[in-house]
Amino acid sequence: MATEYAVGSDGLVALPTGYNAALNSWSATVSRTTHVTTAYGASVHNRRASGVVDITGSAGGLVKYWDGAGGTGSEGGFAPIKHGSGATTLDDRAGGTITLTVATGCTIAFGAVFSSYAFGVTQDGDSTVTFNFEMNDADGPDVAWDESA
């Protein structure tokens, strides 16, 4: 079987309910804290132990909104940030599950909270949003890497 390479257009991000955007990029850093366990009198150098897994990252793309005209939609139904009905307060501190897809069958899913949102609008028509997230998952991420998919 020939080697296949995941290309950017194979990727996907699934945000928790209530968060919306036409996403076209994501990045994530999976890290693990380490602890030096070398003690005085040890005959080894820099002995370390692994700690907790953490994931931080961002997903970005284009802002979506409902123009209020016919068809399907509702106030807040396409809003990038989950908020109270008819309100401007951000009411969801719990976040939800984010699924990052590298290619078909290759995903990383985890509970996350959003640490910040960045909006950008340019004169030439770009209207972007970036969601910055941090893992909030007691048992770590669920990783699927099925290369036969």
C-alpha positions as CSV (number, residue, x, y, z in Angstrom):
1,M,0.0,0.0,0.0
2,A,1.3,3.4,-0.9
3,T,1.9,6.0,1.7
4,E,-0.9,8.6,1.9
5,Y,-0.5,12.1,3.3
6,A,-3.2,14.0,5.1
7,V,-3.8,17.3,3.4
8,G,-5.5,20.3,4.9
9,S,-8.7,19.9,3.0
10,D,-9.1,16.5,4.7
11,G,-9.4,18.2,8.1
12,L,-12.5,19.2,10.0
13,V,-13.5,20.7,13.4
14,A,-16.7,19.9,15.2
15,L,-17.5,22.5,17.8
16,P,-19.9,22.0,20.8
17,T,-23.5,22.9,20.3
18,G,-24.1,26.7,20.2
19,Y,-20.8,27.6,18.6
20,N,-20.9,28.3,14.9
21,A,-18.6,29.2,12.1
22,A,-17.5,28.1,8.7
23,L,-14.1,26.8,10.0
24,N,-11.2,26.4,7.6
25,S,-8.2,26.0,10.0
26,W,-7.3,24.5,13.3
27,S,-4.2,23.8,15.3
28,A,-3.6,21.9,18.5
29,T,-0.7,21.2,20.8
30,V,-0.9,17.9,22.8
31,S,1.5,18.1,25.7
32,R,2.3,16.2,28.9
33,T,3.7,17.8,32.0
34,T,6.9,16.1,33.3
35,H,8.4,16.1,36.7
36,V,12.1,15.7,37.5
37,T,12.3,12.8,40.0
38,T,16.1,12.7,40.3
39,A,17.1,12.9,43.9
40,Y,20.4,13.5,45.8
41,G,22.6,10.5,45.6
42,A,20.9,9.0,42.5
43,S,23.2,7.3,40.0
44,V,21.3,8.7,37.0
45,H,20.8,12.1,35.5
46,N,17.6,13.9,34.8
47,R,15.1,11.1,35.6
48,R,11.6,12.2,34.7
49,A,8.1,11.0,35.2
50,S,5.1,11.9,32.9
51,G,2.2,13.8,34.2
52,V,-1.2,14.8,32.9
53,V,-2.0,15.2,29.2
54,D,-3.1,18.6,28.1
55,I,-4.4,20.0,24.8
56,T,-4.5,23.6,23.8
57,G,-5.3,25.1,20.4
58,S,-7.4,27.2,18.2
59,A,-9.9,26.9,15.3
60,G,-10.6,29.7,12.9
61,G,-12.8,30.5,10.0
62,L,-15.6,32.7,8.7
63,V,-18.4,34.2,10.8
64,K,-21.9,33.0,10.0
65,Y,-25.1,34.8,10.9
66,W,-28.8,34.7,10.2
67,D,-30.2,37.7,8.3
68,G,-33.7,37.2,9.7
69,A,-35.2,36.5,6.3
70,G,-37.4,33.4,5.7
71,G,-36.3,29.8,5.7
72,T,-34.6,28.3,8.7
73,G,-32.8,30.2,11.4
74,S,-33.3,32.0,14.6
75,E,-31.8,34.8,16.7
76,G,-28.5,33.3,17.9
77,G,-28.9,30.1,15.8
78,F,-25.8,30.9,13.8
79,A,-24.0,33.1,16.3
80,P,-20.4,32.2,16.7
81,I,-20.5,32.4,20.5
82,K,-23.2,30.7,22.6
83,H,-25.2,33.3,24.5
84,G,-28.5,33.8,26.3
85,S,-31.7,34.2,24.2
86,G,-32.0,37.8,23.2
87,A,-29.1,38.7,25.5
88,T,-25.6,39.8,25.0
89,T,-24.2,37.9,28.0
90,L,-22.0,34.9,27.4
91,D,-23.7,32.2,29.5
92,D,-21.7,29.0,28.8
93,R,-18.6,28.5,30.9
94,A,-18.8,24.7,30.6
95,G,-17.8,24.4,26.9
96,G,-18.3,21.0,25.4
97,T,-16.8,18.4,23.1
98,I,-14.5,19.4,20.3
99,T,-13.5,16.9,17.6
100,L,-10.5,17.6,15.5
101,T,-10.2,15.6,12.3
102,V,-6.9,15.2,10.5
103,A,-8.3,12.9,7.8
104,T,-11.2,10.4,7.6
105,G,-10.9,8.0,10.5
106,C,-8.2,10.0,12.3
107,T,-9.7,12.1,15.1
108,I,-9.0,13.6,18.5
109,A,-12.1,14.3,20.6
110,F,-12.1,15.9,24.1
111,G,-14.1,18.1,26.4
112,A,-12.9,21.7,26.2
113,V,-13.6,25.2,27.4
114,F,-13.0,28.3,25.3
115,S,-10.4,30.6,26.7
116,S,-10.9,33.4,24.2
117,Y,-12.5,34.4,21.0
118,A,-11.0,36.7,18.4
119,F,-13.0,38.5,15.7
120,G,-11.6,40.3,12.7
121,V,-13.3,42.4,9.9
122,T,-11.5,43.9,7.0
123,Q,-12.6,46.5,4.4
124,D,-12.2,44.0,1.6
125,G,-14.8,41.7,3.0
126,D,-13.1,39.2,5.4
127,S,-15.1,38.5,8.6
128,T,-13.2,36.0,10.7
129,V,-13.5,34.4,14.1
130,T,-10.9,32.3,16.0
131,F,-11.8,30.1,19.0
132,N,-9.0,29.4,21.4
133,F,-9.6,26.3,23.5
134,E,-8.1,24.3,26.3
135,M,-8.9,20.7,27.3
136,N,-11.3,20.2,30.2
137,D,-11.6,16.4,30.2
138,A,-11.2,14.3,33.3
139,D,-10.2,11.1,31.5
140,G,-8.2,12.7,28.6
141,P,-8.8,12.7,24.9
142,D,-10.3,10.0,22.8
143,V,-8.0,9.3,19.8
144,A,-9.0,7.3,16.8
145,W,-6.4,6.6,14.1
146,D,-7.9,4.3,11.6
147,E,-5.7,4.5,8.5
148,S,-7.8,2.0,6.6
149,A,-10.9,4.3,6.6
